[in-house]
Amino acid sequence: MRVLIVEDEQDIAGLIKHGLERGGEMHAEIVGTGAAALKSVMEDPPDLILLDLNLPFLDGIEVFRILRNRPTTAKIPVIMLTARTSETDRVTGLELGAEDYITKPFSLRELVARVRAALRRREAPAPQERLVYRGHHLVVDFDAVSINVDGKSIRLTRREFELLKFLVENRNRVLSRDRLLERVWGYDRQIETRSVDVHVGRLRGKLGPAGKQIETVIGLGYRFSEQAE
């Protein structure tokens, strides 16, 4: 992970660089002015920016605003680093969209921990899209456990719901009875494949006109077909 340190005090910048690189998982670069920071970011966007606010000529707040107004740099996390300790300054920085705000003098160990935490947040996977199926008759919101057929709410048992979910997730694909047993029942050896047939029959009955979307593929298993709507 690459971190850009924007700090005009070289002793402090060098100390931060040493602390970040000591663990081996980060590479840090140093620039001493706002103009140099903007140039570096445009040429090679870093994974995170440590930005001192008290920079000569072009101060850190202005640098931050420029970065946020450019689509290519707007999402780069920025941790503000400053000697300004007033609550107003901290609130202003955070309200502008800073990832974090660290005041001088600071603990190097804490600074490194905050940088690591910010990088972990950046790497975290985005929330998965809500799993919703919308057919001609059938509408299912699997996250909300809501099943509707022609606008009417349908109640399913937990096993029927899991069976429907797995069929819909693999729609238009043939699923064997053994595969359904493995994924829906956990492949309990006490359960026979005949149980799958019984549950499919009940599920079809409850789904009414949408039940025909669960097709029997003779000799192979079952398929949830969108063509059968």
Disulfide bonds with the S-S distance in Angstrom:
none
